Amino acid sequence: MPNRSWSNRLSPRAWSLFWTSCVLGAAVAQGPCHDLQGITSIAQELLSTYPADGSSCVRYEQFGQQRYEQAFGSFTLGQVVPIASATKTLSAAVLMSLVDSGVLSLDDRVGQWLPEWNTGLRAQITLRMCFSHTAGMLAAHPLVGDDTTTLRQAAFNLASVPLQAVPGNRFVYGGVSMHVAGAVCEVASGQSWAQLFAQRIAVPCQLTATDYLGIGSATNPRIAGGARSNLRDFANFMTMLRQRGQWNGVQVLSAASVDTMLTDQTSSVPIGSTPHPQQAPYGIGIWLDRRDSLGRTLVASAVGAFGFAGWVDRAHDGSGVFVVDFDNPITWPYVQRMWQVIDDAVLPPGVSCLGQGSPPCAAGAWLNGSSSARGSNVDFALRASQVPPSMPGALLLGDPAPGGVPIADLLAFLGPQLDVVAGLVADANGRASIAAPLSPTLVGAQFGLQSVWLSPGGCTALGLQGSHALTVTVLP
C-alpha cells in the first residue's frame, strides 16, 4: 500500500455519515473512463470564433498509437502550412545528427568553422549558444530573409553586425544565431542544408511533405523559421523525439542527443526578450513548457508565429500536433486548453481505468494520475475533474475490484475494505488535486483509488456522485 499521509484524511465517523448511509441497488454497466472529445469542442470554438482563419487539424498519440485525429473547417489532414519557428526544432535535430556523427560538437566555436567569426567576443560563440538563443547576436536581420544570397554568404556578412550582448550571458529569442549555425553545419559536412535535412531527418522519419521552402529560398533557407509541414509528417517527427530518437525501428538521433535537446540550457541567464507567455526555459531548439521538481522535462513544444505547434508529452508518453495558419498569440491559449483535456483524459504509464462514473444519470466524475506512476516520481498527484463545482469529496483507497460493488445507484470498484485517505474540495471549475508522492520502496505495489462527491440537486436522491476507479501499479 502507498503512504497514506496524503493530507486531510477523514475520520471513520465522517466517512460513515458521508457513505454508509447508502443502500444496496442495481449495478451499472461498465464503460470507458475518459475520452478526448474536449479537443473537438476547443477546435470548433476556435473555428466558430474566427471562421476565416480558424481552420485546423489536431493529432495526439500515446505509446505510438493514434488516440485522436481530426480536421476542422477547410483544412484536410494533409494540409501543408508554413510552421515558422517550429522549424527551430527540425533544425536542432539536423545539428544533433551531426553531433551524433562526430562531425560537430555543441561546444564547438562558430569561429572554428567560419573564420570571420573567430575575432573578439565572436570567438566565444558556440553552437550550443546559437541554438539556445544565448549567442549575443541580434534577434533578427534582413540577411536571414535575403533570397539573393546563400546561407554561407549570409553568415559571412552577419559577422560584421555588432553583437548585442556578451555571448552566453543573456537569452534573446530570435533567428540570426541559428542561421549562422546552419552555415556551420553546411561547411562542416560539405553538404547543403537541404541535403542534410533530407538525408538525416526527412527520409528516416518519412517526412514527405516537409521542407524549407515555406518561407525563403533554397539557397538561403531560413534555419530558424522557413519550413513547411503537415499533421502526420510533424507527428512522425514528434514521435521520434518522444521515443528518444527512434522512429519506425530506425535510430534517427541518439537518446543522449534527444535528452540534450530537452534539457534546460537557459535558466541560468537573464531573459532579454522572449515570446513565451510563461517565460519557459529553452533547450536546444525547443521550449521546455513543463518540468518536474527535479528539473526533468515533462512537456516540450515546437511552436511557430502562425500558431503551428508540436509537442512531446513525457508525462503521458505521448506527443501531439496542432496545425493552423493564423496568429500564435490567439491560438496558443487554445493549445493549452487542449493540453488540459489531455491531462484530464489520458492515463499515464502505470495508471489504468476501472469501471465508470456513477450514477448513470450524472455526467460522470473523472479521476486521473498526473504523470507516470514510477517509484521515483515525487511529483505524482491525483487529479479530479468534471466533478460538482465547489463541492466536497473523498478519495478512497483499496484493492481494485473489477466487478464493482453496487451501493444504491453508485458503484464501488474497491474492496473488500475501503480506506478514506483524503478529503477534497473542488474549485469553481469542478477540479481538485492532491499530491501523492511515490517512493522507490513502492515499486511493484498495486492499489485502487476512487473518488466520491457531494452532488446536491443532482439526479440521485442520495446527493452523491462517484468517479470511476484507477488501478495504480508503481513502476520502476
C-alpha positions, 0 to 999 in steps of 0.5 A: 500500500502507498503512504497514506499521509496524503493530507486531510484524511477523514475520520471513520465517523465522517466517512460513515455519515458521508457513505454508509448511509447508502443502500444496496441497488442495481449495478451499472454497466461498465464503460470507458473512463475518459475520452478526448472529445474536449479537443473537438469542442476547443477546435470548433470554438476556435473555428466558430470564433474566427471562421476565416482563419480558424481552420485546423487539424489536431493529432495526439498519440500515446505509446505510438498509437493514434488516440485522436485525429481530426480536421476542422473547417477547410483544412484536410489532414494533409494540409501543408502550412508554413510552421515558422519557428517550429522549424527551430526544432527540425533544425536542432535535430539536423545539428544533433545528427551531426553531433551524433556523427562526430562531425560537430560538437555543441561546444564547438566555436562558430569561429572554428568553422567560419573564420570571420567569426573567430575575432573578439567576443565572436570567438566565444560563440558556440553552437550550443549558444546559437541554438539556445538563443544565448549567442549575443547576436541580434534577434533578427536581420534582413540577411536571414530573409535575403533570397539573393544570397546563400546561407554561407554568404549570409553568415559571412556578412552577419559577422560584421553586425555588432553583437548585442550582448556578451555571448552566453550571458543573456537569452534573446529569442530570435533567428540570426544565431541559428542561421549562422549555425546552419552555415556551420553545419553546411561547411562542416559536412560539405553538404547543403542544408537541404541535403542534410535535412533530407538525408538525416531527418526527412527520409528516416522519419518519412517526412514527405511533405516537409521542407524549407521552402515555406518561407525563403529560398533554397539557397538561403533557407531560413534555419530558424523559421522557413519550413513547411509541414503537415499533421502526420509528417510533424507527428512522425517527427514528434514521435521520434523525439518522444521515443528518444530518437527512434522512429519506425525501428530506425535510430534517427538521433541518439537518446543522449542527443534527444535528452540534450535537446530537452534539457534546460540550457537557459535558466541560468541567464537573464531573459532579454526578450522572449515570446513565451507567455510563461517565460519557459526555459529553452533547450536546444531548439525547443521550449521546455513548457513543463518540468518536474521538481527535479528539473526533468522535462515533462512537456516540450513544444515546437511552436511557430508565429502562425500558431503551428505547434508540436509537442512531446508529452513525457508525462503521458508518453505521448506527443501531439500536433496542432496545425493552423495558419493564423496568429500564435498569440490567439491560438496558443491559449487554445493549445493549452486548453487542449493540453488540459483535456489531455491531462484530464483524459489520458492515463499515464504509464502505470495508471489504468481505468476501472469501471465508470462514473456513477450514477448513470444519470450524472455526467460522470466524475473523472479521476486521473494520475498526473504523470507516470506512476514510477517509484521515483516520481515525487511529483505524482498527484491525483487529479479530479475533474468534471466533478460538482463545482465547489463541492466536497469529496473523498478519495478512497483507497483499496484493492481494485475490484473489477466487478464493482460493488453496487451501493444504491445507484453508485458503484464501488470498484474497491474492496473488500475494505475501503480506506478514506485517505483524503478529503477534497474540495473542488474549485469553481471549475469542478477540479481538485488535486492532491499530491501523492508522492511515490517512493522507490520502496513502492515499486511493484505495489498495486492499489485502487483509488476512487473518488466520491462527491457531494452532488446536491440537486443532482439526479440521485436522491442520495446527493452523491456522485462517484468517479470511476476507479484507477488501478495504480501499479508503481513502476520502476 
